[in-house]
């Protein structure tokens, strides 16, 4: 059975801040279930965030380059659709590589508010963007973008939200609906929202994007176990687990697992977990949409679909939503 929060906090000083305590609780609860899992947000520590940036540069990983192509091709049109914008709020900003293209296209932008769990990425992005855009004020928010309720005292008027990379696909449909509702409350009436959404496609294209030949995605997945070892006194042998990317046709999503390669015993914060050969830890989903299905989801969360841009091969889409 998982430990209570008070027990976790007292375990040999291994848990010493609220974020680590949240990680500990999620790992212990997730590993205790029959269908073991660890939430995907914990993939993105400093090392994981850097590895994900490496993934975005892979030949197999089409979403980043396709979305960048859409922003380059349609940046002016996007700016015309949203009109003058004083504040840009980005959910899960990462390195803010794609954001630069949007900032260059927007008219009247004065403040950029990136929200991310990686303090290093936030600091580096803020430094680069403030150096390159002298009139831009960067006000980073450190935290989970799905739960953010305030923006460091900023109360933007009719801001533009930006959620790139099809990260919304990592959320199940209930979570995605809740996120869109929360974003509406955070951004407020009269706001606009630009969201990258990955589209359904051939498995010949889809599977390699999540299981590249060079093993970068595998290293990203396995870093989660290494993080458990680093932060939660774990003793996972990462050589005895393997990255698996499978497509669930019924749910229309890629599912990512870490699979045990042998019968083995693992400890986390002093608790024992027995793994059978072939047993898996579910770490991530990546849902794929049609344009119509995503627009329906957005509408049910209170947003009005206004415009959509797709590439010629219809691999990826950018959706502009309005909040009346």
N, C-alpha and C positions, 0 to 999 in steps of 0.2 A: 504494500500500500504506500502511496506517496506521503511524504512528510507534511505536517502542518507548517504554515508559514513561520511560526515562532520557532519550530524545530530547525527549519532550514537556516534561519538567521544565526542560530547558535552553533552551527556545525563547523568547528575548528577554524572559525574566522574565514571560511572559504567564500562566504557571501557577505560583501561589505558595502553594498550600495543598492539602491532601489532597482536599478536596471538589471544588475546581476541577480537580485532576488527574484525578479520577474522571470528571468531566463531559467533559474533553478526550478521554480515552480512549474514552468511549462515543460521542461525536460523530464522532471520526475513524474509529473502527471501523464505526460505523453508516452513514456516508456512503460508505465504501469498498465496501460490499456492492452487489451487483446490485440487490437489493430494499432500497432505502435506508430507514433507520429511526433514530430517536432514542428511547430509553426514556421513557415517560410521566412518570416521577418527576421528570425535569428540567424539566417544565412549571412546577413549583412553587417558583420563587424568590420573593423578596419581592413583586415586581410581579405575577408569575403567581398567587400565593396571593391577593392582593388582588382581581385580576380574577375569580378563581374565586368569591370571595365575592359579587361583583356578579352572576355567573351564577346563583347560588342564589336570587337575589331576582327573577329574570325570570318573567313569566307562563308562558312556554313550559316552564320547567324545573320539572317536577312533583316530582322526588324529594325535594327539601328540605322543601317545605311539606307533602308527604304524610307524610314521616317525622316531622316535628314534630307533625302531627296525631295520629299513632299514639302518640307519647310522651305527649302531653297526655291522650289518651283512655284509655291503658292503663298510665300510670306507676304507679298504686297497685297494679295487678295484677302488674306486673313486679316491684315491690318485694316483694310477698307471695311471689312464686315464688322469688326468690333469697334471701330472708331478710335478716337483718342483715349488712351489708357494711362492713368497715373501710376497704378500699382499692379505688378505682376506677382502672383502667388503660385509657387511651384510645389507640388506634392511629390515627395520622394525625389529630390533634385539630383542626387548623385554628384557627378562632376560638372553638371550644368553645361555640357558640351552642346546639346541641341538648343538649350535656352539662349545661347549667344545669337543664333540665327533669328530667333523670335524677337529678342531685344532689338536687334538691328532693324527689324521690319516695323516695329511698333512706333506710333507717333505719341509724343507727350509723356513717355515713361519717365517717372522720377524715382520710383522705389521698387526694388526686387526683394521678395520675401521667399527664400528657399526653406523648405521643411525637410529634414532628413535625420536619420538615426546616427549617421556618421559625423562626429564632430570634426574629424580631420578633413573630410570632403567638404563640409560646410565652410571651414576656415580657408581652405585652398581656393574654392570657387569664389568666395567673397573677395579674397585678395586679388585674384586675376580679373574679375569683372570690374571691380572698382578702379583698377589700374587702366583698363581698356576703355571704360565708359566713365569719364570724369564727372559727368553730371548725375550719375546714378548712385543712389544710396542703397546699400545692401544690408538687410536686416534679417540675419539667419534665425531660424527657429529649430532648436534641437529637440527631436521627438518623433513619435510614431505618427505619420501623416494621417492614418485612419482614425486617430483619436484626438487630434489637435482641435482645441476649442477656441484658443485665443492666439493672436499674432503679436506677442511682445508689446501689447498696448496700442498697436496700430489698428485703426478703424478705417479701412480703405473705402472710398466711394466708388461704387460700380467697377470693381477690379476685374482683371482677367485671371482665371485660374488656368494652370497648365499641369497636365498629368500625362507624361510621355512614356514611351517604351512598352506600351501595352501592359504595364504593371497591374492594371485593373483586372487582367486575366488571371493573376495570382489569387484573386479573391473568389470565393464561391458566389453564387448569384445572390444569396441573402446578404453576404458581406459587401458585395459590390453595391447593392441597393442601399444599404446602410451608409456606406462611404459617400455615395452621391448625395444622400439626404444630409449628411453631416457637412459636406462641402458646400451645399446650398446655404446652410445656416451660417457657416463660417464666412463665406464670400458675400452673402446678403443679396437683397432684391436689386435687380438691374444689372447683376454681374453676368459675365460670360465665362465659358469654360471650354478649353481646347484639350481634347483627350485622344491619345493614340490608342488604337484598338487593333489587335491582330485578327486576321480573317481566316476562315476555314480554307484548307488547301490540301494538296496531295501529300501523303505521308513521305514520299521521296524527298520532299523539301522540308517537311516539318520535323521528322525525327532527327536528321543530322544537326539541326539547329540546337537541339538539346542533348546531343551526344556526339560531340565533334571528334574527328579522327585523332586530333592531337592531345585529347584528354584534359583540356582546360576546364570544361564544364564538370568533369569528374573531380578535378582538384577543388573546384568551387564547392561542390556538394560535400566532399570529404572534409573540407575545412570546418564544417559544422561539428563533426565529431572531435576534431582537433581543438575547436573552441570549448567544447565540453571538458576536454582534458585540461585546457589552460585555466578556465574560469571556475570549474565546478569539481576539481579534484577527480576527474574521470580517468579511466585507464583503457579507453578504446584503443585497439590496435587497428589503425586505419588501413593497414595492408590486408586486413582480414574482412574488409567491407568493400563493396563495389557499387558504383553509380549505375542506376538503371532508369531509362526514360521510356515510358510506355504510353500508348495512345488509348484512351477510353472513348470508344466511339459513341456510346450511349450518352455520356456526359459532355462529349465534344471538347475534350481537354487532354493535354499532355499531363501525365503524372510522374513525378520524380521520387525515386526511392533510393535508400541505402540498404543493400542486401548483404546479409551475413554470409560469408564464404565457408563457414565451418561452425560446428557446435562450439560455443564459447561462453564464457562468463565475463561480464563487464560490471564495473562498479562506478557509481556516480554519487558524490557526497556520502560515501559510506554505504550506500544501498546497492544490493546485488540484483543484477538483471541477467537472466539466462536466455541466450539466443540459440535457436536451432539453425542448422545450415539451411539457407534459402529464406530465412525469416527476414522481413523487411521493415524499415522505418520510413514512413511516408513523410516527405519533407516539403513538397511543393506541388501545386497545380498550375497549369497555364491554360485557361479556357480560351477557346477560339469562337468568334462570333461571325454572323453575317451582319451586314449593315443594318438590315431591318430589325434583327433581334436585339442589337445594342441600342438602337433608337427607342425601341419599346421599353427596354430596361430603364433608360434615362428618363423617358416620359413618366413612367410609373413612380420615379423618385422625385418628380416635380420639375424636371428640366424640359425645355422645349427644343427639340432638334432643329437646328437652323441651316447647317451646311455640312457636307461631307466631301472629303477629298481622298481619292485612292490612286495608287500607282497603276501603270498600264497593265501589269500582270495581276492586279487585284490581290496582292499579298498582304497589304496593310492599309489602314484607314486613319484619317484624322477627322474627328467630329467636333464641330462647334455647336455648343449648347447655350441656350439663353435662359435666364431666370427672370420671369416677368415681375 
